[in-house]
Amino acid sequence: MHRKLLVHALTALIAVAGTLSTLRAEAGGSFNKSSCTFNGKKLYGKIQVVTSFPDVKVQEVSSFPDVKVQKVTSFPDSCGKWQFVTSFPDTKVQFVSSFPDVKIQYVSSFPGAN
């Protein structure tokens, strides 16, 4: 009897875990810390802020960011270095207050993924 209950409980747990991973994939995508990308879009380089159709939705936080961002005016060539532009961006971002793809924190030095 107990073994049967355990099997049913494990089956239900596996079903819930599968559903959660499916929802995560449908809802957003994936942040790759090692390549500093979200769904293949660079989280460094020339960044354009948009209000619709972003490549990445970001939320500015004061602690526990995914990426520490340093605003630069040239050479945005490593993780977390953002040069804001109005045309020809590498990545388009939209700032949101909830349900971000990536959380960022502005820093004056040592940018990059945590």
Secondary structure by P-SEA (a helix, b strand, c coil): caaaaaaaaaaaaaaaaaaaaaaaaaabbbbbcccccccccccccbbbbbcccccbbbbbbcccccbbbbbbccccccccbbbbbcccccbbbbbbcccccbbbbbbccccccc
